[in-house]
């Protein structure tokens, strides 16, 4: 039996009956500095949400006893000089089918969320998969039962659907 769910920053109570999200909200790292509902979206708010996604992935991997992930279907995007040095080093060395331990997962997630790369992440056994869609939708699937993991992710302020 496979368990699959979507993890987002979007409150499901703010969707209409077709699933359309009704609140005007930022959807990209490039939205930093823009206004939404009359409020400036600043880098600090962005970092707060980004850290929740990083923590959610840590919870998923730790809860499933995964200590190494493999990058697959990697796409790198030309981002010029926007990237800080700590991310640039990883950006330059990451390749499709390369494996990383959990010490580097945080920066891989940052590269994905900041739209420097796109890839899928999976456990070495292939029984855990994580990928990102557009607009900060994260998809998780596992061949294992997830027990209390969903509640732990919701406790950090993300929504599991």
Buried (B, 14 or more C-beta within 10 A) or exposed (E): EEBEBBBBBBEEEEBEEEEEBEEEBBBBBEEBEEEBEEEEBEEEBBEEBBBBBBBBBBBBBEBBEBEBBBBBEBEBEEBEEEBEEEBBEBBEEBEEEEEBEBEBBBBBBBBBBBBBBBBBBBBEEEBBBBBBEEEBBBBBBBBBEBEEBBEBBEEBEBBBE
